[in-house]
Amino acid sequence: MRFLRWEIYLRRTGVRISAWLSLRIFFSGLVMSITPGKVGELLKAYLVKMHSGVPVSRTGPIVVAERVTDLLALFCLIFAGSLIYRTGYLALVASGAVTAFLFVGLASPRAALLVLGIVERLPFLKHYGERVERAYESMRFLLRPGVLSLATTLGVLAWFAECAGFAFVLRGFAIDLSMAFATFVYASSTLVGALVLLPGGLGGTEGSMVAMLLAAGVAKEIAIAATFLVRIATLWFAVLLGAFVLLFNPRLAVRTDSIDA
């Protein structure tokens, strides 16, 4: 799902490389999943430049757009989990409001620039507001309503696959909790991990996941084991996959003679 989103964004940017090369570049970027906010996935933009000559300034916004739609997808899943699992009025309203706000704010340049204009008037946020505005301007064409909807849908499917994996792990421990609960817990803990800005969300994701499982009555040993297993199957699997692709494609990070010519 995420590779398909990457391909759509490449086409929207006007980048034309073979699907096989694009796939290897995408998988290579996974090795940077443990960087804070996955910013290290800018490696993909660098590899595209090495093999096509397209500057990083043109493809870098794709990586930012991927992270933005990941954030929006997580809020969508938190809202859906809250609605079905009935986690409480506060969680339902907060996640729904943030989801709607993000979508409208990102899809509507007028709304986004209005919010950024307000932020830039605040002394302690002015510097960050200017940076965010420059970033938004560089990727605005990737956040048009149609593209944003499609990219977010693919993000929701990709993250839900991980939520489903978490539910299967819990069932493997004979924990009778619904898919909606697993979705809410996994999406919420992933969001917490993203907010702490540590590599791969380490500590924040695991700690919140274990805490939510304990609050649901899961035994401490099982909560820790389930969290450990699902993190291996998601985060560390992605990192190892990326490392594997880079290891067995040594020419991937080397400019080819044809491009030099």
N, C-alpha and C positions, 0 to 999 in steps of 0.2 A: 504493500500500500504506500509506504513512504517513498519507495523508488519511483512509483508511478507519479506521485506528487512532484518529485524532483524532475522527472522527465517533462511534465507539463510546464513547470516553471522554466526549464531550459528552452523549450519551444517558444514560450511567451517572450523570452529574452532574445530570441532569434539565434540561439546557439545551435549549431548543427554538428553533432558528433555521432558516431555509430552507437547503437543501443548497447552493444557489447562493451565498448569502452566506457560508456556512461554508467553501466552497471558496475564495472570494476572500480570506477572512481567513487561511486556512491558507497559501495561496500568498504572501500578504503577509509572513507570518512568516519566510519563507525568506530575506528580505533580511537577517535577523539571524543567518544561519548562520555568519557570520564572527566573531561575538562568542564570547569564551571559554566553552566548554561549551554554546554556543548559548543562554545564559541570556537573551539579547536577544529570544528567541522569546516571552517574556512579553508582547510586543507583541500577540500573538494574544488573550491574556486581556483586555488593555485594549480591543481592538477589539470583542470580544464584549460587554464592558460598555457600550461606546458605543452598540451597536445593540440590546441586549436589556435593559440595566439590571442584568444579573447581575454581582455584585461580583467583582473580581479575586481576592479571597481564596477564592472558590469554584471558579474555573476555573484559577487559577495552578497548583494541584497537578497539573493535567493535563499542563502543560509539563514539570514535574519527572518525572512518571510516564513521559512519552515518553523523556526522557533516561535514566532508569533501565532501561527496556526496551531502549533502544538499546545500552546497555552490556551487558546480558545477551545480546542478540542477537549482538554482536561476539564475546563469549566462546564462544557456541555455534558460530559460524563458525570461530573459531580452533581449537576442539576438532575440528570436522569436518575442517578442512584438515590438522591434525596427524595425524588418524587415517588419512586417505586418502593424503596425501603422505608420511607416515612421517617427520616432521621430527625425531623423537627422543622418547624415553621421557619426558624432563623436561617438554617442551612439552605432550605429550599429557596427562600426569597433572595438571600445573598448571592447564591450561585446563579440563579436565574437573572438577577439584575446585572451582575457582572458580565454574564454571557451576552445579554442584549446590548449592554453598554459597549463592550469590546467590538462586537460585530458592527454596530452602527458607526462607532467611532473610527474603525479601520476602513469600512467600506465607503464612508462619506468623507471626502477630503475637507469639505466645509466644516463638518463637526470636529474632525481631527485637528485641523488648524485652529479652530476656536478654543478647544481644550488646551492645546499647546501654547496658544497665546496667553491664556490665563496662567498656566504654569510658569511661563517665562517672566511674569510680573512678580512672582514670589522670589524674594532675595536669595533664599537658601536653595531654591530649585532652578534658578535662572540658567545656570551653567549646564545642568542636565537637560533642561528643556530645549536649549539650542541644539544639543547633540541629537536628541530624539527627533527634533524637527528635521534635521539634515538627513537622518536615517530614514525617516518616513518619506521624505521627498524622493530619495533614491530608489525606494521600492514601491512607490504608490501605484505604479502600473501593474504590480503583482497582487494588489489588494483590491482590485475592482470587484464589485459584488459577485459576479459570476465566478471568477477565478477564486475568490476568497471562499465562497460557498463550497466549491468543488474541493479545494485544498483542505478545508476544515473537515469536510465529510470523510476524506481519505485519512486525515489525522485521527478522527473519531474511531474509524474502523481499526486503524493500527493500534491505538491505545487500548481499545476494547479487547483486542486479541490478547494483550498483556493482562488485562483484567480477568479475562477468561482463564488464562494460564494460572493466575493466582487462585481462582475459584477451584480449578482442578487440583492444585496442590493442597488446598484445604480439604477437599473431598478425599484426597489420598490419606489424610490424617483422620478420616472419619468425622470431620467437622461439618455439621449440617447447617450451613449458612447459605443464604441465597446468592444468586449471581449479582443481584442488585447491591447487596451488602459488599460483596467482593469488589464490585465496580466502584462503589463510593469510597471504600477504604484505600484501594490501590491508587485511584485518581487523586484523592486528597493527599495521601502521603507522598506521591510523586510531586505534587504541586509544592508541598512543604519543602521537599528536597531541593526543588528548583529555586525557591525563595532564599534558602540559606547560602546559595552561591558557593557551595563546596564542590570539589570534583565529583561528578556523578551523583550529586545530592547525598553523598555518603554521610551517614549519621542522622541527618534530618529525615530522609525517607525511611530508613530502617527503624529509627526510634519511634516515629509517629505510627508506622505500620504495626509495630509490636504493641504500642500503647492502645491503639484502637481495637486490636484483637483481644487484649486483656480486658478492656472495657466491655467487650461482647461476651465475656465469660470463657474465653479460650485459655487453656492451661499455659503457664509461662513457657515451659519447655517446648510445647508445640508451636506457640506463637513465634518464638525465636527461630525454630527449625524451619517453619513455613516461610518466614521472611527471608532467611538465608537461602533457601532453595529457589524461591521465585526471583531473587536478585541475581543468582547465578544464571538462571534460565533467560533472563532479560538483559540486564546491564552487561554482565561479564561475558555472556554469549556473544553480544554485539561487538564488544571490544576484541575478543578472540577471533571472531570472524573477520573483522577489519585487519587485524594483524596477519592473519593467514593469507588474505588476498594480497597485502603488500609484500609479504615474504615470498610468495610464489609468482609475483609479477614485478620483478626488479626493474624492468624498463618503464613501469608505470610512472615513476617519478623522475624519469629522464627525458629531456627534450629529444624528440626523434629527428633524424636527419631531414625528413621531408618537411617538417615544420620550419627547421632552420633555413631550408632552401626557400 
